[in-house]
Amino acid sequence: MSVDAATVRRIARLARIAVADDEIGHLQDELNAILAFVEQLSEVDVTGVEPMTSVTPMAMQERADKVTDGGIADQIVANAPATEDGFFLVPKVVE
């Protein structure tokens, strides 16, 4: 796959990046080099290779999935300007 100047301009517009006309050629070469590398990676034989999430073997720590109030409701509403029964009081905005 090859990237042309029009595609570079479109990518820059979609990314909201201002690209001068003299930078188009350099960016085109860079994008083509990246795509060539990705195509080279697709040639690697990965049959029998298990997917991994880390280079070191590790197990995710699990905790019980239970609903709690956090135990710090008083600390959460401590700095609120107005509270009632552990809840925030907010002024009415719709009449």
Buried (B, 14 or more C-beta within 10 A) or exposed (E): EEBEEEBBBEBBEEEEEEBEEEEBEEBBEEBBEEEEEEEEEEEEEEEEEEEEEEEEEEEEEEEEEEEEEEEEEEEEBEEEEEBEEEEEEEEEEEE
